[in-house]
């Protein structure tokens, strides 16, 4: 309904004739169109505010022609703003012709020929393990675990080259796995947008007769690596935007706002460590500070992560933690550092 294709309905009367002004009179023309193009959905129904009942209002005279005393042709033009809701449909069917449109002045109820058509809403249905109401952590992306997304189309098909064509493939990935943070934003230089550049075709496949596209989210071991500490708590939202027209066989994109079903986004939060206490200070310390009887504290708070239960009691874990938190930039094998920090 949205593209430039037009359709025609030819109505031939038997044992009656059309009024001479059935097409030119605004009221009669609209009564005829409302009867012939009757929808089973009301504009007051959620998701159908821009469906057929809305589109046929104030029907243009150019689209109704009285060809003869017994024939009228109705053209169904492009309805660029036509829209349904996800998994929505409506049936357009011809009802009895109004008495006000025919010479006899009597309702024409008997009909023959095809008198109805169903319209399906092109829908993208999302499933899989990646999109979730529960946020993911940077560790989820950096670890060896993988996630997946399956996008099944209704009343539409994926383009044959959606995977094989690198341009089309990347367009799909950029649209369906879109981050709200660009790679150029400080702190996101090694975040999602960089990880999904030049997406490998081996992580995608089609099933169900080009109806279902499967995308595997591989391990991104370098996700947010090298992030400056100023951005320790910066997260990003990965969400699906409109299915691009280049990726499907239809002419227009599938709207994320109206025609998606399922969960279509996930937040990715960084696990973070916050250090406080009296030991780490910008002013530095001298050798005497370390030698005297003063004790210093370091508080290490984890965000979106928890310590192992035996982090303090296990000799191995405790020493590993200390080695990482109190790492020196000099080795004991260096001259004059044999008795230094290491």
C-alpha positions in Angstrom: 0.0 0.0 0.0 2.9 2.4 0.6 4.7 2.0 -2.7 3.8 3.6 -6.0 1.8 0.6 -7.3 -1.9 1.4 -7.9 -4.8 -1.0 -8.0 -8.2 -0.8 -9.7 -11.7 -2.0 -8.8 -14.2 -2.3 -11.7 -17.9 -2.3 -10.6 -20.5 -3.3 -13.3 -24.1 -3.0 -12.5 -26.8 -5.4 -13.8 -30.4 -4.3 -13.9 -29.5 -0.8 -12.6 -27.4 2.2 -13.5 -25.1 4.7 -11.8 -26.3 8.2 -11.0 -24.7 10.7 -13.3 -22.9 12.5 -10.5 -21.8 9.4 -8.6 -18.1 10.3 -9.1 -18.3 14.1 -9.2 -20.5 14.6 -6.1 -18.3 14.6 -3.0 -20.9 13.0 -0.7 -22.0 10.3 -3.2 -18.4 9.5 -4.1 -17.4 9.1 -0.5 -20.4 6.9 0.3 -19.5 4.6 -2.6 -15.8 4.4 -1.6 -16.7 3.7 2.0 -19.0 0.9 0.9 -16.6 -0.7 -1.6 -13.5 -0.3 0.5 -14.8 -1.2 3.9 -12.3 -2.3 6.5 -12.8 -4.6 9.4 -10.6 -2.3 11.5 -11.6 1.1 13.0 -9.3 4.1 13.1 -10.0 4.2 16.9 -8.4 0.8 17.3 -4.8 1.0 18.6 -2.3 0.4 15.8 -4.8 1.1 13.0 -5.0 4.9 13.3 -3.3 5.1 9.8 -4.8 2.0 8.3 -7.3 1.8 5.4 -10.2 3.6 7.0 -8.0 6.6 7.5 -6.5 6.5 4.0 -9.9 6.4 2.2 -11.1 9.6 3.8 -11.8 12.6 1.4 -11.3 10.3 -1.6 -10.0 12.1 -4.6 -12.4 12.6 -7.5 -9.6 11.6 -9.9 -9.6 8.1 -8.5 -13.3 7.4 -9.2 -14.5 7.3 -12.8 -18.0 6.8 -14.2 -17.1 4.9 -17.3 -20.7 4.4 -18.5 -24.2 4.1 -17.1 -23.3 0.6 -15.7 -19.6 0.8 -15.0 -17.5 2.7 -12.4 -13.8 2.2 -11.9 -12.2 3.0 -8.5 -8.4 3.4 -8.4 -6.7 2.6 -5.1 -3.7 5.0 -5.2 -0.4 5.0 -3.3 -1.0 5.4 0.5 2.5 6.5 1.5 1.4 7.0 5.2 -0.4 3.7 5.4 0.7 1.8 8.5 -0.4 -1.2 10.6 0.8 -2.5 14.0 3.3 -5.4 14.3 1.6 -8.7 13.3 -1.4 -6.6 12.3 -3.8 -7.2 9.5 -7.0 -6.0 8.1 -9.5 -7.2 5.5 -11.0 -4.8 2.9 -14.3 -6.0 1.5 -17.1 -4.6 -0.6 -20.4 -4.1 1.2 -23.8 -3.4 -0.4 -23.8 -0.4 -2.8 -25.5 2.6 -1.2 -29.0 3.5 -2.6 -27.8 7.1 -3.0 -25.4 6.0 -5.8 -27.7 4.2 -8.2 -30.7 5.3 -10.3 -33.2 2.9 -8.7 -32.5 4.4 -5.3 -32.5 0.9 -3.8 -29.6 -0.7 -2.0 -27.7 -3.1 -4.2 -26.8 -6.1 -2.0 -26.1 -8.9 -4.5 -22.5 -9.2 -5.5 -20.3 -11.5 -7.7 -16.6 -11.7 -8.3 -13.8 -11.2 -5.8 -15.0 -8.8 -3.2 -12.3 -8.8 -0.5 -8.6 -8.7 0.1 -6.5 -9.1 3.2 -3.6 -6.8 4.0 -0.8 -8.0 6.3 1.6 -5.8 8.2 5.2 -6.5 7.4 6.7 -7.4 10.8 10.2 -8.2 12.1 10.0 -10.6 15.1 13.1 -10.7 17.3 14.2 -13.6 19.5 17.5 -15.0 20.8 19.9 -14.5 23.7 21.5 -11.1 23.1 18.7 -8.6 23.4 17.4 -8.6 26.9 15.8 -6.5 29.6 18.7 -7.6 31.8 21.9 -5.6 31.0 25.0 -7.3 29.8 28.4 -6.7 31.2 31.7 -6.0 29.4 32.8 -9.4 30.6 29.9 -11.1 28.7 31.3 -9.6 25.5 34.9 -10.2 26.2 34.6 -13.8 27.4 34.3 -16.9 25.1 30.6 -17.0 25.4 28.5 -16.0 22.4 25.0 -14.6 21.9 22.6 -14.7 19.0 19.7 -12.8 17.5 17.1 -14.3 15.2 14.9 -11.9 13.1 11.9 -13.5 11.4 10.0 -11.5 8.8 6.3 -11.7 8.3 4.8 -10.7 4.9 8.3 -10.0 3.7 11.6 -11.8 2.8 15.3 -11.0 3.3 17.1 -10.1 0.2 19.0 -12.9 -1.4 22.4 -11.1 -0.9 21.7 -9.9 2.6 24.7 -12.0 3.8 26.9 -12.4 0.7 27.0 -8.7 -0.2 29.4 -7.0 2.2 27.6 -3.6 1.9 24.2 -5.1 2.5 25.5 -7.2 5.4 27.1 -4.3 7.1 23.9 -2.2 6.6 21.9 -4.8 8.4 24.4 -5.1 11.3 24.6 -1.3 11.7 20.8 -1.1 11.8 19.9 -4.1 13.9 22.9 -3.8 16.3 23.0 0.0 16.6 24.8 1.6 19.5 23.8 4.9 20.9 27.5 5.8 21.2 29.6 6.5 18.2 33.2 5.3 18.0 34.3 9.0 17.9 32.9 9.7 21.4 35.6 9.7 24.1 35.6 6.5 26.0 34.0 4.5 23.2 37.0 4.2 20.8 37.1 0.5 21.4 33.4 -0.1 22.2 30.5 -1.6 20.2 30.8 0.3 17.0 34.4 -0.7 16.4 33.7 -4.3 17.4 31.1 -4.7 14.7 33.0 -3.1 11.8 33.5 -5.3 8.8 31.2 -8.0 10.3 32.1 -11.4 9.1 29.6 -13.3 7.0 30.3 -16.5 8.9 28.4 -15.1 11.8 25.2 -14.9 9.8 22.9 -17.4 8.1 19.4 -17.6 6.6 16.7 -20.3 7.3 13.0 -20.8 6.8 13.1 -19.8 3.1 14.7 -16.4 3.5 12.3 -15.5 6.3 14.6 -15.8 9.3 18.1 -14.2 9.6 20.3 -15.5 12.4 23.2 -13.3 13.7 25.8 -14.6 16.1 27.5 -12.1 18.4 31.0 -13.5 18.6 33.6 -12.9 21.4 34.8 -9.3 21.4 37.9 -9.8 23.6 39.1 -6.2 23.1 35.8 -4.6 24.0 36.5 -1.2 25.8 40.2 -2.2 26.2 42.4 0.8 26.9 39.5 2.9 28.1 40.6 5.9 30.1 39.7 5.9 33.7 37.6 9.0 33.3 35.0 6.9 31.5 35.0 4.0 34.0 31.2 4.0 34.4 30.2 4.8 30.8 27.7 2.3 29.3 26.0 2.0 25.9 22.6 0.8 24.6 22.5 -1.6 21.7 19.1 -1.5 19.9 17.5 -2.4 16.6 16.6 0.4 14.2 14.4 0.1 11.0 15.2 -2.9 8.9 16.8 -1.2 5.9 15.1 -1.5 2.5 18.3 -2.7 0.9 18.2 -5.8 3.1 14.7 -7.0 2.1 12.8 -7.7 -1.1 10.2 -5.0 -0.5 10.6 -1.4 -1.5 10.5 0.2 2.0 12.2 -0.2 5.3 10.3 -2.0 8.1 9.6 0.5 10.9 11.1 -0.2 14.2 8.6 2.1 15.9 5.6 0.2 14.7 6.5 -3.2 13.2 8.9 -4.9 15.6 7.9 -7.5 18.1 10.0 -9.1 20.8 12.8 -7.5 22.9 14.9 -5.3 20.6 17.6 -3.7 22.8 20.1 -4.4 25.6 22.3 -2.2 27.8 25.9 -3.0 28.0 27.4 -1.9 31.3 31.1 -1.9 32.3 32.4 -3.7 35.3 34.4 -1.1 37.2 36.8 -0.8 40.1 36.9 2.3 42.3 40.0 3.0 44.5 39.9 5.1 47.6 41.9 5.3 50.8 45.1 7.0 52.0 47.8 5.1 50.0 47.2 6.2 46.4 47.6 10.0 46.4 48.7 12.4 43.6 51.3 14.1 45.9 53.2 10.8 46.1 55.2 9.3 48.9 58.9 9.2 49.9 60.9 6.3 51.2 60.5 7.4 54.8 56.7 7.2 54.4 57.0 3.5 53.6 59.6 2.8 56.3 57.9 4.4 59.2 55.1 3.0 61.4 52.3 4.7 59.6 49.8 2.3 57.9 48.0 3.2 54.7 44.7 1.9 53.4 43.4 1.1 50.0 39.7 0.5 49.5 38.8 -1.4 46.3 35.1 -1.3 45.5 33.7 -3.4 42.7 30.8 -2.1 40.5 28.6 -4.7 38.8 30.9 -7.5 40.0 31.6 -9.3 43.2 34.8 -10.6 45.0 35.4 -14.3 45.3 34.4 -15.5 48.8 37.9 -16.5 49.6 39.7 -13.6 48.1 41.3 -12.7 51.5 41.7 -16.2 52.9 43.2 -18.0 49.9 47.0 -17.4 49.8 47.0 -17.6 46.0 44.1 -15.3 45.4 45.2 -12.8 48.0 48.7 -12.6 46.6 47.4 -12.3 43.1 45.2 -9.3 44.1 48.0 -7.6 45.9 50.4 -8.1 43.0 47.9 -6.4 40.7 46.9 -3.6 43.0 50.4 -2.8 44.2 52.4 -3.3 41.1 55.7 -1.4 40.8 57.2 0.0 37.6 60.6 -1.4 38.7 61.8 -5.0 39.1 63.9 -6.4 41.9 66.5 -7.5 39.3 67.3 -3.9 38.6 70.3 -2.3 40.2 69.5 -0.4 43.4 65.9 -1.8 43.5 66.8 -5.1 45.2 65.1 -4.0 48.4 62.4 -1.8 46.8 58.7 -2.4 46.5 58.6 -5.7 44.6 
